[in-house]
Each structure stands twice: as structure tokens, then as C-alpha cells.
Amino acid sequence: MTPGIGLALVAMACFGAGDLIYKRAAAHGVEPRQFVMWQAWVFCPSITIYAWLTGTLDPHLPALWGAAAGIASIVGFYNFARSLQGGAVSTNAPIFRLNFILTAALAIALLGEPLTLAKLGGLLGALLAVWLLLGERTNGGAHSDTSSLMRVLIATVAIALANFFYKLGLRGGALPETMVATQAWAFSSTATLFAWMRERRFNWTPGTWRYASPAAVLLLIGFVLLLRGLAVGPASVLVPVAQMGFVLTALLGAALFREQLSARKWIGLAVAVAALALFAFS
């Protein structure tokens, strides 16, 4: 069994549940930028207080990789959101979700993590599962223009680099909770400054806090567990596993909100489960 796989699986569940909250917030008219802002404001002090109370807040030079991950995340999420203004979500979302392929490639090429047949099978299975679960493009649907495609590619690379930065900081001796805290400091301050420079004020849709607060808690737990897993296990396995929270999101969406799962999506779920098994034993 791959070291840290249990932590990555719980992180996957947290990220998947968080995606479900994102979806419900959007359905209730919560503006995405407000959602992310409130989430950052809850996430940042929460992880800082948690790390301080548990004695795991120890900022030193390797922890700066966490701040780099925070900046990369801002670049990633901003460019992904902008890419959807000129492109189809059915095209751009699959590209964006494949960031874990690049993270795994970087870990194998630069950190010397082995590429086993099981790991290769898991990566290919995850790739196929994402494509299946995100569904078919509708006939006559919008096509992404060149600018949109460039933005989603930038976003995909940025998030892949953020995941890789986590591993670099942990290899340098930074504590997982400290890495998450420094990431939160960079992300929250940059997001706040960016929002203020654009609008010169903060507006809140009623009910924003009701969705963003639990989403922030789930992300906090997910990130801490993922980084604890990365401290003992390979990034080329654990990051792809944690990024496959869309499996849980699809199942909960069908069970709780009666969303229809086509035969294609059921096949995608089965492929995703098989990919997770390959990762676990790679």
C-alpha cells in the first residue's frame, strides 16, 4: 500500500464535498468572487490558529514554498475563471482538472519518484475518468477561442506547480500545517488586494457565509491531510488521488439532488475507482 494513501483519500473526500458546496452556492446566486473571498478570510485565520495551538506553526525558509503555492493558486483560479468568459466549460474544465498529470510528471522527472506500471495505469485511468465524467460536448456548443485556451493552459500549469511546491517545501523540512498557513497568508492577502483594486469596496451576497464557511473548513482539513500524506508518500500518487474528488461529487450529486448519471458517467466512475486502486498499490 502506498504510504499516505489513506490521508489522500480523506483529502479527496473533503475536496469532493467542498465542490458540492460550491455547486449549491452557485445555485443560490452566490457570486464566485465573493465566495472565494469569504472562504479565504475563514481559511486563513483558522489554519493559523490551528497551527499555533498545535505547535506546528514554524515559519522558516522552506515554508516559503507554501507562499509560492498560494501565489500560483491565485494565478490558476483567476485564469481559469477568465477562460470561461470566452470558452466552453465542457472544454476548459477537463483541461483544468488534468493538472495532476503535470504534477506527477514533475515529481517523476525532478524528484526521482518511480514510474511503475500500476502508477502509469492509474494516471491513464484518471485521465479517462475525468473525460467520461465531465460528459459530452453538446452539438453546436461553444468552442474555446485562442485566448481562452491560453488562459486555461496557464491555469492548469499554475495549479500543477502549486501542488509540486507543496512537495518541495515538505522535502525541505517545512511542517505540513506551516505550509498550509503560508499558502493561506499569500492567497488571502493577494486575493483581498486584487479584489479591492478592482472594485474599491467589498459587497456580499446574502448567505455567502453560510456556504463559504463550511467549504473553507473542508479545504483546511483536506489540505492539511494531503500535505501530511505528501510528507511520507510520493506526490506522483497522492496528488492525483486527492484531485479525484469529482468521484464523490458525482455520487453525492446523484444521491442528494437527484442529478441524472448517464451510462457514460457510470463508466467514468467505475474507471475512476479502478484508477484509485492502481494508485493505492503502485
C-alpha positions in Angstrom: 0.0 0.0 0.0 1.4 3.4 -0.9 2.4 5.5 2.2 0.0 8.3 2.9 -2.8 6.9 0.6 -5.3 6.9 3.4 -4.7 10.6 4.1 -5.0 11.4 0.4 -8.3 9.5 0.2 -9.8 11.5 3.1 -8.4 14.7 1.5 -10.2 13.6 -1.7 -13.5 13.3 0.2 -13.0 16.8 1.7 -12.3 18.3 -1.7 -15.2 16.5 -3.3 -17.6 17.7 -0.6 -16.2 21.2 -1.0 -17.0 21.1 -4.7 -20.6 20.1 -3.9 -20.9 23.2 -1.6 -19.5 25.4 -4.5 -22.3 24.0 -6.7 -25.0 24.7 -4.1 -23.7 28.2 -3.5 -23.8 28.9 -7.3 -27.4 27.6 -7.5 -28.4 30.0 -4.7 -26.9 33.0 -6.6 -23.7 33.5 -4.6 -21.2 35.4 -6.7 -18.0 33.3 -7.2 -15.5 36.1 -6.3 -17.4 36.8 -3.1 -17.5 33.1 -2.3 -13.7 32.8 -2.7 -13.0 35.9 -0.7 -15.1 34.9 2.3 -13.6 31.4 2.1 -10.1 32.8 2.2 -11.0 35.0 5.2 -12.2 32.0 7.1 -9.5 29.7 5.9 -6.5 31.9 6.7 -7.1 32.7 10.4 -8.4 29.2 11.0 -5.3 27.4 9.8 -3.1 30.0 11.5 -4.8 29.5 14.9 -4.8 25.7 14.5 -1.1 25.5 13.6 -0.3 27.8 16.5 -2.3 25.9 19.1 -0.9 22.5 18.0 2.7 23.8 18.0 3.1 23.2 14.2 3.5 26.9 13.2 7.2 27.1 12.4 7.8 29.5 9.5 11.3 29.2 8.1 12.9 29.3 4.7 11.4 26.1 3.1 7.9 27.2 4.2 8.2 29.9 1.5 7.3 27.2 -0.9 3.8 27.4 0.7 3.6 31.1 -0.1 4.7 30.3 -3.7 1.9 27.7 -3.9 -0.6 30.4 -2.7 0.5 32.8 -5.5 0.4 30.0 -8.1 -3.2 29.1 -6.9 -4.3 32.8 -7.4 -2.9 32.7 -10.9 -4.5 29.4 -11.6 -8.0 30.1 -10.3 -8.1 33.6 -11.8 -7.1 32.4 -15.3 -9.5 29.5 -15.2 -12.4 31.8 -14.3 -11.4 34.2 -17.1 -11.0 31.4 -19.6 -14.7 30.5 -19.2 -15.7 34.0 -20.4 -14.6 33.1 -23.9 -14.7 29.3 -23.9 -16.9 26.4 -23.2 -16.8 24.9 -19.7 -17.2 21.4 -21.3 -13.8 22.0 -23.0 -11.9 24.0 -20.4 -12.9 22.2 -17.2 -11.5 18.8 -18.4 -8.2 20.6 -19.3 -8.0 22.3 -15.9 -8.7 19.1 -13.9 -5.8 17.4 -15.6 -3.3 19.5 -13.6 -2.4 16.4 -11.6 -0.9 14.8 -14.7 1.7 17.6 -14.8 2.4 17.4 -11.1 3.0 13.7 -11.3 5.3 14.2 -14.3 7.3 16.8 -12.4 7.7 14.6 -9.4 8.9 11.7 -11.5 11.3 13.7 -13.6 12.7 16.1 -11.0 12.3 14.3 -7.7 13.2 10.8 -8.9 9.9 9.2 -8.0 9.5 5.9 -9.8 7.1 5.4 -12.8 5.6 1.9 -12.2 3.2 0.1 -14.5 0.5 0.5 -11.8 1.1 4.2 -11.5 1.0 4.7 -15.3 -2.2 2.7 -15.4 -3.7 4.9 -12.6 -2.7 8.1 -14.4 -4.2 6.9 -17.7 -7.3 5.7 -15.9 -7.7 9.0 -14.1 -7.4 10.8 -17.4 -10.1 8.7 -19.0 -12.3 9.0 -15.9 -12.2 12.8 -16.0 -13.1 12.9 -19.7 -16.0 10.5 -19.1 -17.4 12.1 -16.0 -17.4 15.6 -17.4 -19.7 14.5 -20.2 -20.0 15.0 -23.9 -19.9 18.3 -25.6 -23.3 19.3 -26.9 -23.7 19.6 -30.6 -23.3 23.2 -31.7 -21.8 24.1 -28.3 -19.4 27.0 -27.9 -15.8 26.4 -28.8 -12.9 27.9 -26.9 -11.1 30.7 -28.7 -7.3 31.1 -28.7 -7.2 33.5 -25.8 -9.5 31.2 -23.7 -7.4 28.2 -24.4 -4.2 30.0 -23.5 -5.7 31.1 -20.2 -6.9 27.6 -19.2 -3.4 26.2 -20.1 -1.8 28.8 -17.8 -4.3 27.9 -15.1 -3.6 24.2 -15.4 0.2 24.7 -15.2 -0.2 27.1 -12.3 -2.2 24.6 -10.2 0.2 21.8 -11.1 3.1 23.9 -9.9 1.3 24.8 -6.7 0.9 21.0 -5.9 4.6 20.5 -6.8 5.6 23.4 -4.5 4.0 21.6 -1.6 6.3 18.6 -2.0 9.4 20.8 -2.4 8.6 22.6 0.9 8.0 19.3 2.7 11.2 17.9 1.4 13.0 21.0 2.7 11.7 20.3 6.2 8.6 22.5 6.5 5.8 21.2 8.6 2.5 20.5 6.7 0.4 22.9 8.8 3.0 25.6 8.3 2.9 25.1 4.6 -0.9 25.4 4.5 -0.7 28.5 6.7 1.9 30.3 4.5 -0.1 29.3 1.4 -3.2 30.9 3.1 -1.4 34.1 4.0 -0.2 34.6 0.4 -3.6 33.6 -1.1 -5.8 35.6 1.2 -3.7 38.8 1.1 -3.3 38.7 -2.7 -7.0 37.9 -3.3 -8.1 40.7 -1.0 -5.7 43.2 -2.6 -6.8 42.2 -6.1 -10.5 42.5 -5.2 -10.0 45.9 -3.6 -8.0 47.2 -6.6 -10.8 46.1 -9.0 -13.8 47.4 -7.1 -12.6 49.6 -4.2 -15.2 48.0 -2.0 -16.5 44.6 -0.7 -20.0 43.5 -1.4 -21.6 40.3 -0.1 -24.5 38.4 -1.5 -26.9 37.3 1.4 -26.0 33.9 2.6 -22.4 33.9 1.3 -21.0 33.0 4.7 -23.4 30.0 5.0 -21.8 28.2 2.1 -18.2 29.6 2.1 -17.5 28.9 5.8 -18.0 25.1 5.7 -16.2 25.0 2.3 -13.2 26.7 4.0 -13.2 24.2 6.8 -13.4 21.3 4.4 -10.5 22.7 2.4 -8.5 23.3 5.5 -8.9 19.6 6.6 -8.2 18.4 3.0 -5.0 20.5 2.6 -3.6 19.5 6.0 -4.2 15.8 5.3 -2.8 16.0 1.8 0.4 17.6 2.9 0.7 15.2 5.8 0.4 12.5 3.2 3.0 14.1 1.0 5.4 14.3 3.9 5.6 10.4 3.8 4.4 9.4 0.3 5.0 10.2 -3.4 3.4 13.3 -5.0 3.0 11.3 -8.3 0.5 9.1 -6.5 -1.1 11.2 -3.7 -1.8 14.4 -5.7 -3.8 12.6 -8.4 -5.7 10.7 -5.7 -6.6 13.8 -3.8 -7.6 15.6 -7.1 -10.2 12.9 -7.9 -12.8 14.3 -5.5 -15.1 14.6 -8.5 -16.0 11.0 -8.0 -17.6 11.8 -4.6 -19.2 14.9 -6.0 -20.9 13.0 -8.8 -22.2 10.3 -6.5 -23.5 12.8 -3.9 -25.0 14.9 -6.6 -27.0 11.9 -7.8 -28.0 10.8 -4.3 -28.8 14.1 -2.7 -30.0 16.3 -5.6 -31.3 13.6 -8.0 -29.0 14.5 -10.7 -29.0 12.0 -13.6 -26.0 9.9 -14.2 -25.7 8.7 -17.8 -24.2 5.3 -18.8 -21.1 7.2 -19.8 -20.7 8.8 -16.3 -21.3 5.4 -14.6 -18.5 4.0 -16.7 -16.4 7.0 -15.7 -17.0 6.3 -12.0 -16.0 2.7 -12.4 -12.8 3.7 -14.3 -12.0 6.3 -11.5 -12.4 3.6 -8.8 -10.1 1.3 -10.7 -7.6 4.1 -11.1 -7.7 4.8 -7.3 -7.0 1.1 -6.7 -4.0 1.2 -9.0 -2.6 4.3 -7.3 -3.1 2.7 -3.8 -1.0 -0.3 -4.7 1.5 1.3 -7.1 
